[in-house]
Amino acid sequence: MSKKNKLIWSTIFIAIFLLSQDYLFTSWEGRPSFLGFPNWIAWFAFVHLVFIAAMYIFAKKHWH
């Protein structure tokens, strides 16, 4: 893997890590969102879907 690719992938995974630290920049309200779930559940699901997509692309690119 080239140095440029290492920097790009490091940046992507650091960004995902920072997205997962939502308690640092968001105070979640107690009112429910769509379907009655708390708002933070949608954020949790979004961050994990982004992480899964990044891992899939990373694996396809570097181990195939």
Backbone hydrogen bonds in HBPLUS format (Angstrom, degrees):
<---DONOR---> <-ACCEPTOR-->    atom                        ^
c    i                          cat <-CA-CA->   ^        H-A-AA   ^      H-
h    n   atom  resd res      DA  || num        DHA   H-A  angle D-A-AA Bond
n    s   type  num  typ     dist DA aas  dist angle  dist       angle   num
A0006-LYS N   A0002-SER O   3.01 MM   4  6.33 156.9  2.06 151.8 158.7     1
A0007-LEU N   A0003-LYS O   3.05 MM   4  6.28 154.7  2.12 145.2 151.2     2
A0008-ILE N   A0004-LYS O   3.00 MM   4  6.29 158.6  2.05 149.2 155.1     3
A0009-TRP N   A0005-ASN O   2.91 MM   4  6.09 175.6  1.91 158.1 158.9     4
A0010-SER N   A0006-LYS O   2.88 MM   4  5.90 154.2  1.95 142.9 151.1     5
A0011-THR N   A0007-LEU O   2.96 MM   4  6.06 156.5  2.01 144.2 150.4     6
A0012-ILE N   A0008-ILE O   2.96 MM   4  6.27 156.1  2.02 149.3 156.1     7
A0013-PHE N   A0009-TRP O   3.01 MM   4  6.22 170.1  2.02 153.6 155.1     8
A0014-ILE N   A0010-SER O   2.91 MM   4  6.02 150.0  2.00 146.4 155.2     9
A0015-ALA N   A0011-THR O   2.91 MM   4  6.03 154.5  1.98 145.6 152.5    10
A0016-ILE N   A0012-ILE O   3.01 MM   4  6.33 154.1  2.08 147.0 154.0    11
A0017-PHE N   A0013-PHE O   2.98 MM   4  6.13 156.0  2.04 138.9 145.7    12
A0018-LEU N   A0014-ILE O   2.90 MM   4  6.18 157.2  1.95 148.9 154.7    13
A0019-LEU N   A0015-ALA O   2.92 MM   4  6.19 149.5  2.01 146.0 154.5    14
A0020-SER N   A0016-ILE O   3.08 MM   4  6.35 141.0  2.24 143.4 153.5    15
A0020-SER N   A0017-PHE O   3.08 MM   3  5.16 126.3  2.38  95.4 109.5    16
A0021-GLN N   A0018-LEU O   3.10 MM   3  5.17 151.3  2.19 101.0 109.8    17
A0024-LEU N   A0021-GLN O   3.07 MM   3  5.98 168.3  2.09 127.3 131.1    18
A0025-PHE N   A0022-ASP O   3.11 MM   3  5.64 146.7  2.22 114.3 122.0    19
A0026-THR N   A0022-ASP O   2.90 MM   4  5.68 130.6  2.15 161.4 176.0    20
A0033-SER N   A0037-PHE O   2.73 MM   4  5.53 175.8  1.73 158.2 159.2    21
A0036-GLY N   A0033-SER O   2.96 MM   3  5.36 148.0  2.06 138.7 137.4    22
A0041-ILE N   A0038-PRO O   3.22 MM   3  5.83 150.7  2.31 113.5 120.7    23
A0042-ALA N   A0039-ASN O   3.20 MM   3  5.70 129.5  2.47 110.5 120.8    24
A0044-PHE N   A0040-TRP O   2.89 MM   4  6.09 161.3  1.93 150.2 155.4    25
A0045-ALA N   A0041-ILE O   2.94 MM   4  6.15 161.8  1.97 149.8 154.1    26
A0046-PHE N   A0042-ALA O   2.92 MM   4  6.10 159.6  1.96 147.8 153.6    27
A0047-VAL N   A0043-TRP O   2.94 MM   4  6.16 169.9  1.95 158.6 160.1    28
A0048-HIS N   A0044-PHE O   3.13 MM   4  6.29 158.0  2.18 145.7 151.9    29
A0049-LEU N   A0045-ALA O   2.92 MM   4  6.12 150.2  2.01 149.1 157.3    30
A0050-VAL N   A0046-PHE O   2.98 MM   4  6.25 157.7  2.04 152.4 158.3    31
A0051-PHE N   A0047-VAL O   2.96 MM   4  6.19 154.5  2.03 144.0 151.3    32
A0052-ILE N   A0048-HIS O   2.91 MM   4  6.09 160.6  1.95 146.4 151.2    33
A0053-ALA N   A0049-LEU O   2.95 MM   4  6.12 161.0  1.99 146.3 151.6    34
A0054-ALA N   A0050-VAL O   2.94 MM   4  6.13 159.8  1.98 148.2 153.9    35
A0055-MET N   A0051-PHE O   2.91 MM   4  6.13 160.4  1.95 151.2 156.6    36
A0056-TYR N   A0052-ILE O   2.94 MM   4  6.10 155.5  2.00 147.7 154.5    37
A0057-ILE N   A0053-ALA O   2.98 MM   4  6.21 167.8  1.99 153.8 156.4    38
A0058-PHE N   A0054-ALA O   2.87 MM   4  5.97 161.9  1.90 148.8 154.7    39
A0059-ALA N   A0055-MET O   2.89 MM   4  5.98 163.3  1.92 147.0 151.5    40
A0060-LYS N   A0056-TYR O   2.92 MM   4  6.11 163.1  1.95 151.6 156.4    41
A0061-LYS N   A0057-ILE O   2.95 MM   4  6.02 156.0  2.01 147.5 154.0    42
A0062-HIS N   A0058-PHE O   3.03 MM   4  6.10 154.0  2.10 149.4 155.7    43
A0063-TRP N   A0059-ALA O   2.92 MM   4  5.46 146.0  2.04 145.1 149.4    44
